[in-house]
Amino acid sequence: MSKQPTPLTQAEKKTLRGMAQRLKSCLSIGRHGLTPSVLGEIDTALRKNGLIKIRIDAERDQIPLVSGSICSELDCEQVGSVGKTVALFREMPEEEPV
């Protein structure tokens, strides 16, 4: 029943990149790569914050593959990257009224 989010426009991505500049990397993917526990932590961070930065310690040609895997697994979108740091965004779920 989850509806597919609409892709972000270039203007929205630009705004999110500007917001991401002020963020610190909340997670770092190390030499063990993309494990289920790391994916769980990224999912939790996206659910809590919506916009996060992660650092991927891998060869530069592997970074787009790792970030692409994250985006497809967690239904989020990459809004920018600088070096080994990637900014990811996912719409935060609306809170249920109590």
Sequence and secondary structure as in RCSB ss.txt:
>XXXX:A:sequence
MSKQPTPLTQAEKKTLRGMAQRLKSCLSIGRHGLTPSVLGEIDTALRKNGLIKIRIDAERDQIPLVSGSICSELD
CEQVGSVGKTVALFREMPEEEPV
>XXXX:A:secstr
         HHHHHHHHHHHHT    EEE TT S HHHHHHHHHHHHHHSEEEEEE S TTTHHHHHHHHHHHHT
 EEEEEETTEEEEE         
